[in-house]
Amino acid sequence: MATSTESAITNAARPGTEPLLTIRNVAKSFGRNAVLRDISLQVAEGEFLTILGESGSGKTTLLRIIAGFESADSGEIWMGGERLDPLPPYRRRVNTVFQHYALFPHLTVEENVGYGLRVAKRPKEEIASRVEQALAMVKMTDYARSKPARISGGQQQRIALARALVNRPRLLLLDEPLSALDANLRRQMQVELKSLQREVGISFVFVTHDQEEAMVMSDRIALLRTGELEQVASPREIYSRPATAYTAQFIGHTNLLHAEVKDGVARCHSLSWRTGFRDGSALFSLRPENIRLASATAAHDVVRFRAKVRHQAFHGATELLQIECADGLALSIRTASRENRQGELELEFSAADAVPVRESPERN
Protein backbone atom coordinates (compact mmCIF):
# COMPACT_ATOMS: atom_id res chain seq x y z
CA MET A 1 0.00 0.00 0.00
CA ALA A 2 1.05 3.61 -0.54
CA THR A 3 2.30 5.70 2.36
CA SER A 4 0.01 8.40 3.76
CA THR A 5 1.97 11.07 1.86
CA GLU A 6 1.69 9.13 -1.40
CA SER A 7 -2.03 8.61 -0.81
CA ALA A 8 -2.59 12.33 -0.30
CA ILE A 9 -1.04 13.02 -3.68
CA THR A 10 -2.49 10.05 -5.56
CA ASN A 11 -6.04 10.47 -4.27
CA ALA A 12 -6.26 14.23 -4.69
CA ALA A 13 -8.62 15.86 -7.16
CA ARG A 14 -7.36 16.59 -10.65
CA PRO A 15 -4.50 19.13 -10.78
CA GLY A 16 -5.65 22.72 -11.14
CA THR A 17 -9.11 22.10 -9.68
CA GLU A 18 -10.54 22.77 -6.23
CA PRO A 19 -11.98 19.69 -4.53
CA LEU A 20 -15.75 19.65 -4.14
CA LEU A 21 -15.73 16.62 -1.85
CA THR A 22 -12.98 15.59 0.56
CA ILE A 23 -13.05 12.21 2.34
CA ARG A 24 -10.57 11.98 5.20
CA ASN A 25 -9.54 8.71 6.86
CA VAL A 26 -12.98 7.12 6.72
CA ALA A 27 -13.35 3.67 8.29
CA LYS A 28 -16.39 1.44 8.71
CA SER A 29 -16.95 -2.00 10.24
CA PHE A 30 -20.01 -4.21 10.55
CA GLY A 31 -19.37 -6.25 13.67
CA ARG A 32 -15.88 -7.70 13.29
CA ASN A 33 -15.90 -7.22 9.52
CA ALA A 34 -13.85 -4.16 8.49
CA VAL A 35 -15.55 -2.91 5.31
CA LEU A 36 -13.61 0.35 4.82
CA ARG A 37 -10.14 1.09 6.16
CA ASP A 38 -8.70 4.59 6.30
CA ILE A 39 -10.15 5.88 3.00
CA SER A 40 -8.95 9.33 1.90
CA LEU A 41 -10.13 10.68 -1.44
CA GLN A 42 -11.04 13.95 -3.16
CA VAL A 43 -13.57 14.68 -5.91
CA ALA A 44 -13.15 17.80 -8.04
CA GLU A 45 -15.87 20.15 -9.23
CA GLY A 46 -17.34 18.74 -12.44
CA GLU A 47 -15.43 15.46 -12.18
CA PHE A 48 -16.72 12.01 -13.11
CA LEU A 49 -15.10 9.71 -10.54
CA THR A 50 -15.78 5.98 -10.59
CA ILE A 51 -15.40 3.80 -7.52
CA LEU A 52 -14.55 0.41 -8.99
CA GLY A 53 -14.28 -2.88 -7.14
CA GLU A 54 -15.41 -6.45 -6.93
CA SER A 55 -18.29 -7.60 -4.74
CA GLY A 56 -17.50 -6.98 -1.07
CA SER A 57 -14.84 -4.34 -1.72
CA GLY A 58 -16.81 -1.66 0.17
CA LYS A 59 -17.74 0.59 -2.74
CA THR A 60 -21.48 0.80 -2.02
CA THR A 61 -20.83 1.32 1.69
CA LEU A 62 -18.58 4.28 0.84
CA LEU A 63 -21.31 5.73 -1.39
CA ARG A 64 -23.91 5.33 1.35
CA ILE A 65 -21.64 7.09 3.86
CA ILE A 66 -21.25 10.05 1.47
CA ALA A 67 -25.04 10.16 1.01
CA GLY A 68 -25.67 9.92 4.76
CA PHE A 69 -27.47 6.56 4.71
CA GLU A 70 -24.63 5.00 6.75
CA SER A 71 -22.41 6.52 9.44
CA ALA A 72 -18.64 6.07 9.41
CA ASP A 73 -16.95 4.72 12.52
CA SER A 74 -14.21 7.32 12.12
CA GLY A 75 -13.07 9.97 9.66
CA GLU A 76 -14.63 13.07 8.14
CA ILE A 77 -16.41 14.12 4.93
CA TRP A 78 -16.30 17.74 3.75
CA MET A 79 -18.02 19.52 0.87
CA GLY A 80 -17.09 23.04 -0.10
CA GLY A 81 -15.85 23.96 3.38
CA GLU A 82 -18.81 22.37 5.19
CA ARG A 83 -18.48 19.15 7.16
CA LEU A 84 -21.09 16.69 5.87
CA ASP A 85 -20.85 13.62 8.07
CA PRO A 86 -22.78 15.07 11.06
CA LEU A 87 -25.64 16.16 8.75
CA PRO A 88 -28.72 14.05 7.92
CA PRO A 89 -29.15 13.04 4.24
CA TYR A 90 -31.82 15.66 3.50
CA ARG A 91 -29.46 18.50 4.49
CA ARG A 92 -26.70 17.41 2.10
CA ARG A 93 -26.70 18.74 -1.48
CA VAL A 94 -26.21 15.17 -2.61
CA ASN A 95 -28.62 12.93 -4.50
CA THR A 96 -28.40 9.22 -5.24
CA VAL A 97 -29.53 7.12 -8.21
CA PHE A 98 -29.83 3.49 -7.17
CA GLN A 99 -29.58 0.26 -9.16
CA HIS A 100 -33.34 -0.19 -8.76
CA TYR A 101 -34.95 3.03 -9.88
CA ALA A 102 -37.96 2.74 -7.48
CA LEU A 103 -40.28 4.81 -9.65
CA PHE A 104 -43.85 5.09 -8.38
CA PRO A 105 -45.92 3.03 -10.86
CA HIS A 106 -49.16 4.97 -10.23
CA LEU A 107 -47.54 8.36 -10.96
CA THR A 108 -46.71 9.81 -14.37
CA VAL A 109 -43.14 10.55 -15.39
CA GLU A 110 -43.47 14.24 -14.51
CA GLU A 111 -45.11 13.40 -11.17
CA ASN A 112 -42.26 11.01 -10.35
CA VAL A 113 -39.66 13.65 -11.17
CA GLY A 114 -41.40 16.35 -9.13
CA TYR A 115 -42.24 14.17 -6.13
CA GLY A 116 -39.36 15.38 -3.94
CA LEU A 117 -40.17 19.01 -4.67
CA ARG A 118 -43.80 18.46 -3.72
CA VAL A 119 -42.76 16.82 -0.44
CA ALA A 120 -40.55 19.87 0.20
CA LYS A 121 -43.66 22.04 -0.46
CA ARG A 122 -42.08 24.10 -3.21
CA PRO A 123 -44.45 26.44 -5.12
CA LYS A 124 -46.37 24.78 -7.99
CA GLU A 125 -44.92 27.13 -10.59
CA GLU A 126 -41.38 26.35 -9.45
CA ILE A 127 -42.05 22.60 -9.49
CA ALA A 128 -43.45 22.75 -13.03
CA SER A 129 -40.49 24.78 -14.28
CA ARG A 130 -37.82 22.60 -12.65
CA VAL A 131 -39.48 19.35 -13.76
CA GLU A 132 -39.64 20.66 -17.32
CA GLN A 133 -35.93 21.56 -17.22
CA ALA A 134 -34.94 18.19 -15.74
CA LEU A 135 -36.92 16.24 -18.35
CA ALA A 136 -35.34 18.32 -21.11
CA MET A 137 -31.86 17.50 -19.75
CA VAL A 138 -32.48 13.75 -20.10
CA LYS A 139 -34.47 14.13 -23.36
CA MET A 140 -37.71 12.75 -21.91
CA THR A 141 -40.03 15.74 -22.37
CA ASP A 142 -42.28 13.80 -24.76
CA TYR A 143 -42.93 11.14 -22.11
CA ALA A 144 -43.96 13.51 -19.30
CA ARG A 145 -47.52 12.08 -19.10
CA SER A 146 -46.54 8.43 -19.46
CA LYS A 147 -46.56 5.90 -16.63
CA PRO A 148 -43.30 4.01 -15.85
CA ALA A 149 -44.77 0.71 -17.09
CA ARG A 150 -45.17 2.21 -20.58
CA ILE A 151 -41.51 3.21 -21.06
CA SER A 152 -38.35 1.15 -21.56
CA GLY A 153 -35.65 0.32 -19.00
CA GLY A 154 -33.31 2.89 -20.51
CA GLN A 155 -36.02 5.55 -20.34
CA GLN A 156 -36.75 4.64 -16.72
CA GLN A 157 -33.06 5.13 -15.98
CA ARG A 158 -33.26 8.63 -17.46
CA ILE A 159 -36.31 9.42 -15.32
CA ALA A 160 -34.41 8.32 -12.21
CA LEU A 161 -31.63 10.71 -13.23
CA ALA A 162 -34.11 13.54 -13.82
CA ARG A 163 -35.65 12.94 -10.39
CA ALA A 164 -32.18 13.36 -8.85
CA LEU A 165 -31.16 16.34 -10.99
CA VAL A 166 -34.38 18.28 -10.31
CA ASN A 167 -33.16 18.83 -6.74
CA ARG A 168 -30.07 20.64 -8.10
CA PRO A 169 -27.49 18.66 -6.16
CA ARG A 170 -23.83 19.65 -6.13
CA LEU A 171 -22.91 15.97 -6.23
CA LEU A 172 -24.73 13.03 -7.83
CA LEU A 173 -24.05 9.51 -6.55
CA LEU A 174 -24.86 6.57 -8.82
CA ASP A 175 -24.92 3.02 -7.43
CA GLU A 176 -24.56 0.65 -10.42
CA PRO A 177 -27.51 2.31 -12.22
CA LEU A 178 -26.86 0.55 -15.54
CA SER A 179 -26.52 -3.02 -14.27
CA ALA A 180 -30.14 -3.98 -15.01
CA LEU A 181 -29.88 -2.99 -18.70
CA ASP A 182 -29.03 -5.34 -21.57
CA ALA A 183 -25.52 -5.11 -23.06
CA ASN A 184 -26.35 -2.92 -26.08
CA LEU A 185 -28.51 -0.48 -24.13
CA ARG A 186 -25.91 -0.37 -21.39
CA ARG A 187 -23.22 0.74 -23.83
CA GLN A 188 -25.55 3.38 -25.26
CA MET A 189 -26.40 4.69 -21.80
CA GLN A 190 -22.73 4.87 -20.84
CA VAL A 191 -22.17 7.39 -23.63
CA GLU A 192 -25.38 9.29 -22.84
CA LEU A 193 -24.65 9.43 -19.11
CA LYS A 194 -21.15 10.78 -19.69
CA SER A 195 -22.52 13.40 -22.12
CA LEU A 196 -25.21 14.38 -19.63
CA GLN A 197 -22.64 14.81 -16.87
CA ARG A 198 -20.60 17.13 -19.09
CA GLU A 199 -23.74 19.07 -20.02
CA VAL A 200 -25.03 19.66 -16.48
CA GLY A 201 -21.50 20.23 -15.15
CA ILE A 202 -21.94 18.66 -11.71
CA SER A 203 -19.72 16.05 -10.11
CA PHE A 204 -20.68 12.38 -10.46
CA VAL A 205 -19.46 9.59 -8.20
CA PHE A 206 -20.31 6.35 -9.99
CA VAL A 207 -20.07 2.87 -8.44
CA THR A 208 -19.56 -0.21 -10.59
CA HIS A 209 -17.85 -3.61 -10.65
CA ASP A 210 -17.53 -3.43 -14.45
CA GLN A 211 -13.98 -2.51 -15.54
CA GLU A 212 -14.97 -1.62 -19.11
CA GLU A 213 -17.72 0.68 -17.87
CA ALA A 214 -15.26 2.46 -15.58
CA MET A 215 -12.72 2.86 -18.37
CA VAL A 216 -15.24 4.34 -20.81
CA MET A 217 -16.92 6.87 -18.52
CA SER A 218 -14.47 8.11 -15.90
CA ASP A 219 -12.15 11.07 -15.51
CA ARG A 220 -10.53 9.07 -12.70
CA ILE A 221 -10.98 5.60 -11.25
CA ALA A 222 -10.66 4.76 -7.55
CA LEU A 223 -10.02 1.02 -7.34
CA LEU A 224 -11.14 -0.48 -4.03
CA ARG A 225 -9.87 -3.82 -2.77
CA THR A 226 -11.27 -5.31 0.46
CA GLY A 227 -11.94 -1.89 1.91
CA GLU A 228 -8.70 -0.16 0.90
CA LEU A 229 -7.80 2.02 -2.07
CA GLU A 230 -5.47 0.07 -4.35
CA GLN A 231 -4.91 2.87 -6.89
CA VAL A 232 -6.53 6.16 -7.94
CA ALA A 233 -5.70 7.41 -11.44
CA SER A 234 -7.08 8.26 -14.87
CA PRO A 235 -8.31 5.28 -16.94
CA ARG A 236 -5.31 5.55 -19.27
CA GLU A 237 -2.80 5.68 -16.41
CA ILE A 238 -4.38 2.92 -14.33
CA TYR A 239 -4.32 0.65 -17.39
CA SER A 240 -0.90 1.46 -18.78
CA ARG A 241 0.88 2.08 -15.45
CA PRO A 242 -0.78 -0.17 -12.85
CA ALA A 243 0.75 0.25 -9.39
CA THR A 244 0.12 -3.29 -8.16
CA ALA A 245 -0.33 -6.82 -9.46
CA TYR A 246 -3.98 -6.71 -8.35
CA THR A 247 -4.65 -3.56 -10.39
CA ALA A 248 -2.93 -5.01 -13.45
CA GLN A 249 -5.03 -8.19 -13.27
CA PHE A 250 -8.35 -6.50 -12.36
CA ILE A 251 -8.17 -3.84 -15.09
CA GLY A 252 -8.08 -5.87 -18.31
CA HIS A 253 -5.76 -8.82 -18.97
CA THR A 254 -2.06 -8.99 -18.21
CA ASN A 255 0.94 -11.27 -18.00
CA LEU A 256 2.73 -11.13 -14.66
CA LEU A 257 6.45 -11.78 -15.11
CA HIS A 258 8.36 -12.82 -11.97
CA ALA A 259 11.93 -11.76 -12.70
CA GLU A 260 15.35 -11.46 -11.09
CA VAL A 261 17.17 -8.20 -11.72
CA LYS A 262 20.93 -7.99 -11.78
CA ASP A 263 23.10 -5.15 -13.12
CA GLY A 264 20.11 -3.48 -14.79
CA VAL A 265 18.90 -6.62 -16.59
CA ALA A 266 15.64 -8.42 -15.69
CA ARG A 267 15.44 -12.15 -16.41
CA CYS A 268 12.26 -14.23 -16.46
CA HIS A 269 12.83 -17.77 -17.76
CA SER A 270 14.55 -17.27 -21.13
CA LEU A 271 13.38 -13.65 -21.50
CA SER A 272 15.65 -10.75 -20.53
CA TRP A 273 15.40 -6.97 -20.90
CA ARG A 274 16.99 -3.77 -19.62
CA THR A 275 15.35 -2.11 -16.62
CA GLY A 276 16.04 0.66 -14.17
CA PHE A 277 14.82 -1.52 -11.33
CA ARG A 278 17.20 -2.30 -8.46
CA ASP A 279 18.86 -5.72 -8.10
CA GLY A 280 16.73 -8.49 -6.61
CA SER A 281 13.33 -10.03 -7.23
CA ALA A 282 10.88 -7.94 -9.22
CA LEU A 283 7.42 -8.27 -10.71
CA PHE A 284 6.41 -6.84 -14.10
CA SER A 285 3.07 -6.45 -15.89
CA LEU A 286 3.08 -7.03 -19.65
CA ARG A 287 -0.22 -6.44 -21.44
CA PRO A 288 -1.17 -9.08 -24.08
CA GLU A 289 -1.53 -6.47 -26.84
CA ASN A 290 2.05 -5.33 -26.26
CA ILE A 291 3.36 -8.68 -27.43
CA ARG A 292 3.37 -8.65 -31.23
CA LEU A 293 4.57 -10.62 -34.20
CA ALA A 294 8.27 -9.92 -34.72
CA SER A 295 9.11 -7.26 -37.31
CA ALA A 296 11.66 -7.68 -40.09
CA THR A 297 14.29 -5.63 -38.26
CA ALA A 298 14.98 -5.69 -34.53
CA ALA A 299 14.69 -2.29 -32.85
CA HIS A 300 16.63 -1.14 -29.78
CA ASP A 301 15.42 -2.58 -26.46
CA VAL A 302 13.11 -5.10 -28.11
CA VAL A 303 12.85 -8.60 -26.64
CA ARG A 304 12.46 -11.37 -29.22
CA PHE A 305 11.39 -14.94 -28.51
CA ARG A 306 9.62 -17.93 -30.03
CA ALA A 307 6.53 -19.69 -28.70
CA LYS A 308 3.89 -22.22 -29.74
CA VAL A 309 0.18 -21.45 -29.91
CA ARG A 310 -1.71 -23.59 -27.40
CA HIS A 311 -5.16 -22.00 -27.60
CA GLN A 312 -6.91 -19.44 -29.79
CA ALA A 313 -10.02 -17.49 -28.64
CA PHE A 314 -11.96 -15.38 -31.13
CA HIS A 315 -13.02 -11.89 -29.93
CA GLY A 316 -14.28 -10.30 -33.14
CA ALA A 317 -11.66 -7.89 -34.48
CA THR A 318 -9.06 -9.39 -32.16
CA GLU A 319 -8.23 -12.79 -30.73
CA LEU A 320 -6.55 -13.88 -27.52
CA LEU A 321 -3.84 -16.49 -27.95
CA GLN A 322 -2.42 -18.66 -25.19
CA ILE A 323 1.19 -19.39 -26.07
CA GLU A 324 4.01 -21.38 -24.48
CA CYS A 325 7.75 -20.86 -24.77
CA ALA A 326 10.19 -23.77 -25.00
CA ASP A 327 11.12 -23.34 -21.33
CA GLY A 328 7.46 -23.66 -20.26
CA LEU A 329 6.68 -19.95 -19.78
CA ALA A 330 2.99 -19.44 -20.64
CA LEU A 331 1.78 -16.05 -21.89
CA SER A 332 -1.32 -14.44 -23.37
CA ILE A 333 -1.11 -12.26 -26.45
CA ARG A 334 -3.78 -10.26 -28.28
CA THR A 335 -3.53 -9.91 -32.05
CA ALA A 336 -5.71 -9.05 -35.03
CA SER A 337 -8.06 -11.90 -35.87
CA ARG A 338 -6.78 -14.53 -38.27
CA GLU A 339 -8.24 -17.96 -38.84
CA ASN A 340 -6.25 -21.04 -37.75
CA ARG A 341 -3.17 -19.41 -36.33
CA GLN A 342 -1.18 -22.48 -35.34
CA GLY A 343 2.36 -23.72 -34.80
CA GLU A 344 5.31 -21.64 -33.63
CA LEU A 345 5.44 -17.85 -33.80
CA GLU A 346 8.32 -15.42 -33.59
CA LEU A 347 7.27 -12.64 -31.23
CA GLU A 348 8.62 -9.49 -29.61
CA PHE A 349 7.84 -6.79 -27.06
CA SER A 350 9.47 -3.52 -26.04
CA ALA A 351 11.30 -3.46 -22.72
CA ALA A 352 9.37 -0.29 -21.80
CA ASP A 353 6.09 -2.23 -21.95
CA ALA A 354 7.18 -4.46 -19.05
CA VAL A 355 5.89 -2.24 -16.23
CA PRO A 356 7.16 -2.83 -12.66
CA VAL A 357 4.32 -3.48 -10.19
CA ARG A 358 4.16 -4.21 -6.49
CA GLU A 359 3.07 -7.58 -5.18
CA SER A 360 -0.51 -7.62 -3.85
CA PRO A 361 -0.51 -9.54 -0.56
CA GLU A 362 -3.59 -11.40 0.62
CA ARG A 363 -5.90 -9.41 2.91
CA ASN A 364 -8.43 -10.58 5.43
N, C-alpha and C positions, 0 to 999 in steps of 0.2 A: 504493500500500500504506500501511497505518497505520504510524505511528511506533512505536518500541518501547514508549513509555509508553502509547499508545492500545491497543496489543495486549495489554498487561498487564491493562488494565481490561476490554477487550472480551472477552478469552478466559478471564476468571476464572470460577470456579464461581458459581452463582446467589447473589445477595446473601443474607446471613444464614445461609449454610451453610459448613461447613468442607470444604475440598477433600479428597476421598479420594485422587485421583490428580493429580499435577502433572507435566507434561511441560515441560522447559526446553530451549529452543534445540536441538531435535533435528534433525539433518541426516543424509541418507543418499544415497549415489551408488552406482550399478552401473557400473563403468568410468568413462566420461566423462559418463554420463547422471545428472544430479542429480535424484533422485526426490523427496526431501524437503529443504526449505530453511528452516532456522531456525524450526521449529515449536514454539510455546509454547502450552499449553492446560491447563486444569484441569477435572476432573470431580468433582462434588459427591457426597457420600453420598446414595444413593437416587435419583440422577439418571438419566434416560434421554437420553443424548447420541448424536446421529447424526452420523457422518462421511459427508458427502455429496460426491459428485464424479463426473465422467465417467471413462471408461476411461483409465487412465494418469495420473490425478491424484495417485496415491500413497496412497490411502486404505487399501488392504489392506496395503501395506508398513508404514504407521504402526501398524496393528493387530498385525501380526506382531512389530514391535519391542516393543510393550507386552507381548505374550505371552511374548517371549523367543525366538521362532523366528528372528528376524533381530537383528543387532547394529547399533546406530547408529554412524555415523562420528564424531559428536560430540553433545554434549548429555547430559542426565540425565533419569531417570524416577524419581519418588518416590511411595510409597504409605504414607500414615499415618506419616510420619516415618522410613520405611525406604527406602533407595535400592534400586531394583529392577534397574536395568540391568546391574549386575555379576552378578546371580543367574541360575542356570539356570532354565528354565521350571517344573520340578517344585517349586522352592522359592518360587514366587510364588503368592499366593492369587488366582490368575486362571485362569479356564477359558474355552475357546473353542468356539463352535458354528460349524462350517464350512458352506459352501454344499452340499457333499456330505456327508451325515450319517455315512457310513462305519460303519454298524451291522454287526455280525458276523451273517451270515445263518444260521449254524448254532446261534446262541445264542438263547434266549428273550428277550423284552423285559426281564424282571427280571434276567437274567444279563448283558445288555448294559449295563443301568444300573449294576449292581454291579461291573462288570469292574475299574474303576480301584481300587476299595476292596479287591478280592481281590488285585490286584497289590501293593498297599500292605500286604497281610497284616493287615488289620483283623480283629478277632474276628467270627465268623460271626453272632453275635447282633446286633452293631452293624451289620453289612452288611445283614442282613434288615430291621432297623428303619429304617435310613436309606433303603434302596431303597423301602420301603413309603411313607415320607413323601414322597420325590421323585415317585413315581408318582401319589400323591394330589394333589400340587401341580399336575400337568399333566393331571389327570383321566384317567389311563390305568390305574387299578388293575385294571379288568376285563380288561385285555389282558396281564396280567403273564406268562402262560404261552404267549402267542402268539409265533410267529416273525415277523421283520420282513417277510417276503414275504406274510404274511397280513393286513397292516394297510395303510392308505392312506398317501399321501404326507404328508398333514397330521398323521396319527398318528405317522409316523416322525419328523417334525420335533419333535413333543412328546417323543418318547423321547430324541432327541438333547439336548434341553433338560434333561430329567430326569437324563441321564448327566452333564451339566455341573453341575447344581445339587446332586447328591448329594455332591459334594466340598466343599460349603459355601464357595464362593469369595466374596471380598469384591467382586469385579468380574467381570462376565460379558461376554465379547467375542463379537460375532455378525457373521460375515462373509457378508453377503447370504444369510441362511438361508432366505428365502422365495422366492428367484428361480426355483426349480424347480417351484413350485406354479402351478396354473392361476389365472386372474384372480379368480374368485369365491372360491376357497379362500384365495387370498393376502389378499384383503380381510378375510375372516373371521379369519385367523391374525394379522393386524395388530392387530385389536381384542383377541384373546385374549392375544397376547404382551404388549401394553401392560398389560392387567389383571393378568397373571401377575407382571410386574415390580413393579407397585404392591403386590401381595399379598406377595411374598417380601421386598421392601424393599431389594434390593441394587442397585448401580449397573450399568447396561447401557451398553456402547458398541457401537453398531450401525452397520455399514457398508452403504451402498447407493448405487446410481446413480439410484434412482427418487425423483424430487422429491415426488410425491404420498405415497409411503410415509413419507418423512422428515417431511412436514408433519403427517401423521395421528398419528404415534407419539411424536414427540420432545418433551422439555422444552426442549432447545436443539439447534440445527443448527450444525455446523462445516463450512462449505463450502470444500472444497479445490480449488485450480486449479493445475495443473502444479506440484505440490509445495509450494505456499504457501497459507496461510489467507486466503481472500478476505473472509469475514465470519463471525462467530460470534454468534448471537442466537437468540431464541425464534422458532418458526415464524411467529407473527403479525408480529413485528417485521421479520424478514428478508424477508417478503413485502410488507408495507406500507411499510417504510422501507429499501429496499435501499441499500447503501453505494456500490455500483459498477454500471456498465452490465452487466458480466458476471453479477452476482448477479440483477439485474432480469430479464435474459433467460433465465437458467438456471432460476430459480424461477418457474414459470408463464409466461404471455405478457405482453408489455408493448409499448408504443409509446415509442421513444426520440426525444425532441424536441430537436434541435440549435437552440439559441436564442442571440440576442444580448440582453444585458441593458443597459439604460441608464436611469438615474434611477428604479430600482426597478420597471421594466417589462420583462418578457421577451417577445421577439417571435420567433416561428417561422412563416415564411411569413405567412399572413394572420391567424394566431392571436396574441393578446397577453393577458398576465395580470400581475397584481401579484406581486412576489416580493421577498424580503429578500436575495436574492443580490447580490453585488457586480457592478459594471459589467464587461462583457466577455463572452466566449463562455461558455456554460453548457450543460449537458446535463441533461435532465429525463426521468424515467420516469413514464409515464401508463398505468395498467392499463386494459385494454379494458372491464372492467365499470364503470369510473368515468366512461365516456362514455355518456350516456343521452339518450333522446328529450327534447327541450326541453319544459319545463313551461309552463303558461299564463302565469305571471308570472316575470320574471327576478329572481333573488335577488342579493344583494351578492356580488361577487367570483366571478361565474359567467361563463364564457366560452361564447358562443353562436356557432355556425357552421352552414353548410349543406354537405352532401356527398352524392354519388351512391353507391348500392350497386353494387359491382362483382362481388362474390361472396358467396354465402351458404352456410355449412356447418352442417348440423344436428348438434347434440350432445345430443339428448334434451330436457331441460327448458330448455336454453339453445341459442343458436346464435351462431356467430362470423361477423361480417360484415366483409368487406374493403370499405372505403369510400375515396372520393377526393374531395378538395376541388377547387374550381374552379382553384386555383393549382397543382394537381398533388400536393399533400401527401396521401400514402396513410396510412391508419390502420386499426387493427383495433378493433372494438367487440364487446362481448358483451351480448346482450339476451335476454329471454324469447323462447321459440320462437314463431314466427308464420309461417304458410305464405306464400310468394311476397311477401316484402318487397322491393319494387323501387322504382326511381325515386330522387328526391331526398328526403333527410330533414333536418329541422332538429334539431340536436343541441346538447348543452351538457356542460360539466364544470366542477367547482369548481377554483379556482386552487390550493387546498391539496392537491389530488390530483396535481398535477404536482410530483413529488418530485425534488429535485436529487440527481444521482449523479455519481460520478467516472468519468472515462474508464477503460477497461480496456485498457492497452497490450498488444501482443503479447508473449508470452514464449517463450523457447527451451526 
